[in-house]
């Protein structure tokens, strides 16, 4: 005998087409940085595989509003760095979905074109929340993500590529690091994203020349080496750099 779906889930499958646009969705790659590892937030379908947090566009929403709402619902955060990076529309991208017994004969069995967004969040501030179609929401290292549905591995890889490209022209760090951090911690973040080492002296010189950092009087204690100073981002300069950008600083 088939399992009876929870009322909210039943209503979503039955009446969602009256609320959301058909054939259009957003998929969000939510990056966090923790213990020198780049993490991605994933959902697990009830009795099913893992997937990227996604959402459907309400009939009165813009794409950006839809992605922002999806992210807020999954992380409980309001102030997010959000970047659209690609549209995924291959006719075979959701191969096999029509055979899913739960989706069968519902609006979710239709073909969907999805718009990819990536978000940068501070890991410690996120309160992972599953959605109505899932029962778990958890962080995974990007190097050890589990098997995911449809083309979600491709979406994740495309998001990582987009983040690396953006790293060369815009600052990254404010949304991934705590309020104060050391220069080695900032360098580890960049090296983790880029997947390669960076010369320490050159990195510090370049970062300071961008005028987006303020050195604090406080030092980090407890290490084996000379205690490094803490830094914080100058938010005014940081936002300006996000808007204006820079060229090939690495």
C-alpha positions, -999 to +999 in steps of 0.1 A: +000+000+000+015+034-010+027+057+018+002+086+023+019+119+017+019+147+043-009+172+037+015+200+028+033+178+003-001+166-012-012+202-016+021+213-032+019+185-058-018+191-065-021+229-065+015+241-071+008+248-108-017+275-097+010+293-078+042+288-098+052+292-134+052+259-153+085+248-170+107+273-151+127+268-119+158+280-101+186+258-087+209+273-061+244+263-053+250+275-017+287+277-008+301+279+027+337+278+040+344+257+071+376+241+085+395+251+054+370+233+032+346+247+006+312+233+014+279+231-005+245+228+010+224+199-003+189+185+002+179+149+004+145+139-010+123+118+012+134+082+006+154+094-024+187+109-036+204+142-028+199+174-048+208+211-049+183+234-032+159+245-059+127+264-062+099+273-085+092+308-097+059+323-083+038+340-109+044+374-094+081+370-088+112+379-108+139+352-111+161+371-085+132+372-061+126+335-065+162+326-059+164+349-029+133+334-014+146+298-019+179+307-003+162+324+027+139+294+032+169+269+032+194+290+053+173+314+074+196+342+061+184+374+046+216+393+035+231+370+009+256+373-020+237+359-050+250+355-085+232+341-116+256+320-136+239+298-163+207+285-177+202+247-181+178+237-208+189+204-223+157+184-231+172+153-214+184+171-183+156+155-161+156+122-178+135+096-159+115+122-140+082+112-157+087+077-142+088+090-107+056+077-091+052+106-068+055+132-096+035+112-122+004+130-135+014+162-116+028+195-129+062+184-117+064+157-144+067+185-170+100+195-185+117+224-166+144+249-177+163+259-146+183+291-139+215+285-119+225+309-090+253+305-066+253+321-032+281+327-007+272+324+030+290+323+064+288+287+074+283+293+111+252+315+105+233+290+084+204+270+099+199+243+073+162+237+066+147+210+043+118+220+020+084+204+014+099+177-009+128+167+013+136+156+048+172+165+052+194+196+045+231+193+052+266+206+043+290+185+021+326+190+011+326+198-026+352+171-032+329+144-017+293+152-027+270+122-030+252+111-061+226+137-071+196+138-093+193+148-129+221+172-140+228+186-105+265+175-107+268+195-139+252+225-123+275+223-093+306+221-115+294+250-136+289+271-104+324+263-091+338+274-125+318+306-124+330+313-088+366+308-098+362+332-128+345+358-107+373+355-081+397+371-106+376+402-111+357+408-078+364+403-041+353+372-023+353+367+014+329+390+031+301+365+029+322+334+036+344+344+065+336+356+100+337+393+108+374+392+117+400+369+102+437+366+096+455+370+063+465+333+063+428+324+067+418+346+038+446+331+017+434+296+025+399+305+013+412+318-021+435+287-025+406+264-017+384+280-042+410+281-069+424+247-062+460+258-062+486+275-040+493+312-040+526+329-030+521+343+005+539+376+001+524+383-033+489+375-020+492+398+010+507+426-011+479+424-036+451+421-011+463+452+008+467+472-024+430+467-032+421+489-001+393+466+009+409+454+042+414+471+075+440+457+099+429+455+135+451+460+166+442+425+178+463+395+171+453+358+169+468+339+198+475+303+204+494+294+173+529+280+171+542+309+150+542+347+154+506+357+161+491+372+129+469+403+130+432+401+125+416+420+096+381+429+086+366+441+053+360+478+047+324+473+036+322+506+017+353+497-004+343+461-007+309+470-022+326+494-045+349+467-057+320+444-063+304+470-085+335+483-103+356+451-102+393+449-111+413+432-138+436+402-135+450+409-100+464+374-095 
